[in-house]
Amino acid sequence: MIISYHVKPVLGIKTLWVTEITHVKDLSYFVDEQRIGPYKLWHHQHILEAIPGGVRMRDIVSYQPPFGPLGSIANALFIKGLLEKIFDYRTVKINETFGKSF
């Protein structure tokens, strides 16, 4: 499955992001990988785990910013923190919708 959407990763500049779901193991995990977008590399594994009363989703994200050393500096200054905020927000929304998991 190919998913295309727009993101604003830096300074509100709209950027096309195309990801592909590359691996799926039913009721266990799925992986999306960037095909076009703001990162040099993006590999995101969503791990699904049955728990009493529901399902827990954990993420393993491997990414590399573009622009070599400048990208590494940008990552340390704001990219890493921005990604943490995005995943924290998603956790809040999932908990609001489906209930908090422990």
N, C-alpha and C positions, 0 to 999 in steps of 0.2 A: 504494500500500500504506500502510495506517495501522498504526502500532505504538504500543501503550499499555504503559507500565510505570511503576514508582514509583522515585523517586530521593530521596536525602536531601542536598540541596545545601547547606543551612545548619543548623547546630546539630543535625543528626540528625533534622530534622523531615521526615517522609515526605510527598512531594508527587507528585501525578499528573503524568506527562509524556507527551504524545501528540505523536508526530512523523509526518510524511507523507513518503514517498519521492516527490518531485515531478518529478525528471528522472533519466533513465537513458540512458546511451549505452553499449551493450554493449562490454565489454572496455576501456572508457575511463574512465568516471566515473559516480557517482550522487550525488544531493543529497537530504539530509533537512532538513526545515523543521519547526520547532515549531508545533503548532496549539494546544496547551494545555500550560502548564508554567511553570517558574520565571523565564524570561527574557521581556523585552519583545519581543526579536527573537532568533531562532536560525536560522542558515542554515549548513549543514555540507556541504561538497563533499568527497567521497572520490575522489581521483584515482588511477587504476590505471595502472601503467606496466610494460610487459614489460621485463625485464632478463635477462641470462644466468642461467639456472638458476631463474627464478621470476618473481614479480611484486612490485613495490614499490607500497605505498599511501601516498600523501601526503594531508594534510588542509588544507583552507582553511576556517576557521571564522570567521564573522561573527556577533557576538552583541551584545546590549545588555541590561544588567541593568535590572530594574524600579526604580521609585522615584526617577527623575530624579537630582538631585545626590547623594542618599544612596546610590543604587545605584552611582554612579561612585566614591564613596569606598569602598564595600564591594568593588567590583571591584579597586581599587588595593590594598586591605588583604588580601583573601583569595580572591576569586572567580577572578581571573586565575591565581594560583598553584595553586589547586585544579584548575582545568582543565588546566594544564600537567602536574600530577601524574597526572591521569586518563589523558591521552594518553601520557605516559611509561610508565605501567603497561601500557597496551594494547600499546605497542611491544614491551615486554619479553615479554609473553605471546605476541604474534604471532611474535617471534623464537624463543622457546622451542618453539613448535608447528611453525613452518614453516622455521626457519633464518634466520639473520641475512642481511639484504641490504645491499649497499653501493652 
